[in-house]
C-alpha cells in the first residue's frame, strides 16, 4: 500500500472541500436594525445591504405580506430594499390601539438553509401641525373674572406626531391686556394659561390670535397652528340656570361634545376641568363632583380630572 499516495489524495480532497465551502457566501443583512423616516421616497433605496451567494435567489419570506418592501439588486451577490409602492406612516394605529409602524423581515436564499432578519422601525417626522382642544370661539368675562392676574382660560393642544418634540411655544397677538403664562407639556399634550394683565371693562371686546408652534430643538422643521378667540366683557356673572352667590367660576369652557376613542381604557383621564373661587379666602379650596351620577364617568374631587 502506498501511504504517500493516500496522503496526497486526502490533502487534495480536503483543499477542494475547503475551497468549495469558502465559495458559498452566508446570507447577511447589514445593519439588522433600520430606522426609516415615514416620508422616505418610494424610489430611493433604503440604507441596508443584503448579500448572499446569489442575490437573484434571495426572497423576503416573512413580514412583507402587504408588499411594502421590494428587493433591488446592486451586484450579482448583493442588493438592497426600496418601498414597493406604499408610503410609510408612523401615525398608523395597530389593532391594539397603539400608534406606530414596525416591520420584522425574514430573508431566505432559495435552495439553502440560510436565513437573516431585518427589523425596520418607521420614524415619525414633523408633518402635522398642533391641534387645539375644545377652544371656544368666544369667552365672556364678568367683573368677578376681570381681576388683573386672573387666569381667563387654559389653552390646550396636542401634537399628533409620534416621537417629535411637543409644542415648543405659545404666543398671542392683537392685545396687550392678556399674556401667555405657565406653559407645560406632558407627552404629546401641552397647555398654557391665558392671564389678564390689565383691567378689562364691561362691554369691551377684543379678538386674540393664539398660535401654537411644535417641534423641539432637535427637530429640523416645525408647524404652526393659529386660532382666533373673542373675549367680551359682560356686566354681571354669566351662568346657566341657578347659581349661588359667590359660586366658583369655571375656567374650562367646552363648546360641543368631547370625542373619545372607543378603545379608551378604563380610568383613562379624558379632560381636566378647572374652576376658581371668587372668594379670596377660598381661592385654593375647590371641590368637584358630577351634577348627576354616571355609570361611565367620574371626576376626581380635588383635581377636576374627568375620567
N, C-alpha and C positions, 0 to 999 in steps of 0.2 A: 504494500500500500504506500502510495506517495503522499505523505503528510504535508509536504511543502506545497503540492498542487492544491490540496484541500484548503490549506490556509489562505492561499492566494484567491481561490474561488469564493471562500467565505468573506474575505476582505472586500472583494469587488461587489458581492451581493449586498453587503452592509452599506457600502458607499452609495450604491444605486438606490437602495431603500431610503437612506437619509436624504439623498438628492430629491427623490420623488416627494417625500413628506415636506421638505422645505419649500417646494414649489407650490403647495396648497396653502393659500393665504387664509388666515382666520377672518371671520366676518366682524368688522369693527365699526363702531359709531362714535365719533368724536365731535363735540362733547356728548355725554349721555344725558345731560340735563340742559334744556334750552329755554331761554326766556325770549318771547317774541311779542312785540308791541301789537295791539289789536288793529292798527291801521297799516300793517305791513302790506306792501303792494303785491298783487296776485302773481305777477311775472318775475318778481325779484327772488333769486334763490335764497333759501334760509342759510344761516351761518352754521351749517353742520356738514360733516363729511362722512360718507358711508363707503367702506372699502371691503372687497372680498376677492375671491378667485376670479369671478366674472360678474360684473355689475348687472349684466343682462339677466342673470339668474336670480337677482335679489328681488324679494317681494315684501310688502307690508302685510303680515298675516293676522295681526290683531290691532285694535284701537283705531282703525280708519274706516269704520263701517259707512260713514256718510261721505267718504271720498274727499275729506278736507285737504289731504296732502297728496302730492304726486311725486314720483321719482324722476330725477333729472340726471342723465349720465354726464360725467365730466371727462373720464377716460375709460379704457376698457375694463379697468378694475374698480374705479371709484366714481361716486356720484353724490348728489345732494337731494334736497327736497324743495318743492315750491308749493304754494297754495293751489289747490285743484279747482278753483272757480268759486270758492266760497270765502267771503271775508270773515276774519276772526271778530269776536265780540266778547270782551271781558265783562260786559254787563248782563250776560246770559244768566237766567235763573234756572238752576237744576231742579229735578223732581223733589228734592228735599227743601227747596226754598232758599238755597244759598246762591249768592251771586259770584260768578267767576267761570272761567273756561280752562280746562286742563285735559291733556291727552297723554296716554301712555301707549306708545307704539312698540310693536314687536316686529323685527325684521328677520327674514329667513332666506338663506341661499338655497335655491332649488337643488334637489337630489343630494343635499348634505344635511348633517345633523347639527348645523351651526345656527345659533340664534343670537341676536343682540337687541337691546332695548333703548328707547329714547323717550324721556319724559319732556313734554312741551307745556310750559306754563304761559298762558296768554296774559300779557301785562296791559293794564288799563292805561289809556292816555287821556289827557285833559281835554276831552272833546265836548263835554256837556256843561252848560252854564249852571250856576246855583239855582235852586227853586225856592221861592218864598212860600212859607207855610201859613195858610189861612190869614194872609194880610188883608185887612179890611180896606175898602175904598175910602172910608171916612171915619173919623173919630170925633166925638163930641166931648168937649171939656167943660165941666161945671166949675163953679167957683171953688168947690172943695178940691178939685183936681188941679187947679191953676196955681198952686203954691210953687214958687221957684224952688227947684231941686227935686220936684216930684217926678217919678217915673211915669210917663204918659202911656207907654206901650213897650212890650218886649217883642222885638222883631226876631223871627226865627227862619232859618233857611237850612236846606240840606244840599249836599253836593252828590249828585248821582254817580260820579266817577269813583270806582273802587281803587283803593291804594294810592290815590292822589291827595296831596295836602288839602285840607279843608279850606273854608273861606278865609282868605288872608286878611281882609279888611272890609269894614262897612264905611259908608260915607253918606252924608245928606247935603243937599243944596237947595237954594231958594228960601232960606230963612236964617236968621241969627238968634231966634228965640229957642231953638232946640239943638241938642247935641247928642252924638252917639257916645255911650259910656258902657263900661263893663262887658266888653266883647269876650265871649267864651266859645270854645269848641270842644266837642266830645265825639270822637269817631267821625262820621260824615255830617253831623248836625252842628250848627253854630247859631249863636244868639247874640243880640246886643240890645241894650235898653235905650229908649228914646227919652231923654231927660229935658225938662223945661228949665231954660236958663234965664229967661226974662219974663216979667208979668204978661199974662195973656188975657185980654179983656173979653167980656161977653160980646157976642155978635161979630167978633173978629174971625176972619177966615184966612188960613194960609195953606198953600199946597206945597208939600215937600216932595222932593225926588230922592228916594232912598236907593242906594246902589250896594250890591254885594259882589265882590270880586274873589274868585277862587284861585287856587294854585299857591303852593308853598314855595320857599326859596329854591328848592331843588327842581321845581317844575319849569320846563322850558317855555310853556305858554300858559296863558290864563284867560278866563272868560268872565264877563261881567253881566249881571242881570240888574235891571232897573225897574222901579215901580213908583207910582205916584200915590201919595197919602194926603188926603184932605183933612185938615183939623179945623173944627168950628167951635168957637166959644159960645156956650149957651147960658141963659140967665140962672137956671137952677139945676138941681140934681136931676139927671135924667134916669129913669128906670122903667122897667116893665112890671106892671102890677103893683101890689102894695109893697112898700119898703119902709122899714122903721127909720126914724130919725137917727143920724149918725151911724147908719149901717155901713159896713165896709164897701169899698168901691172895687169892682172887678177891673183889673188892668189887662186881662186877656179878653179879646173880643174876637168872636168867630162868626164869620158870615157864611152861611150854608153848612151842609153836613161835613163831618170829618170822615174821610175814607180810610179804611183799614184793610189790610190783606186778609184773605180767608185762611192763610197759612200762619197767621199770627199765633204765637204760643201763649198758653195761659200765663197770666200775671205779667205779660209784657206791658211796658209803660207806653201809653199812647200819646199823651199830651200833659203838660203841666199848666194848671190853672193858677193864676196869680191875682191876689187882691191886696188892698191896703186899707188900713183903718184911718178914718178921718179924725179920730180922737188921738191926740198926741201920746197920751199915757198908754194907749193900747196899740201903738203902731207896729209892735213886733209880736202881737198876740192875735193870730188869725187861725181859725179852725174851719175846716172844710167838711161838707157832707153832701150826699146826693139829695136832691129835692124829693125824689121818690125812690124806694128800694128797687134794686135791679138784680136780676138773676145772672146777668152777664158782666156788669161793670161795677167798679168800686173806685173810691177816691181816698187817698191817704189823708188822714185827719190833719196832720201838722204840715204837710208839704204841698198838698194840692195836686199830687201826681195821680193822674187818671189812668186806670188800667182795666 
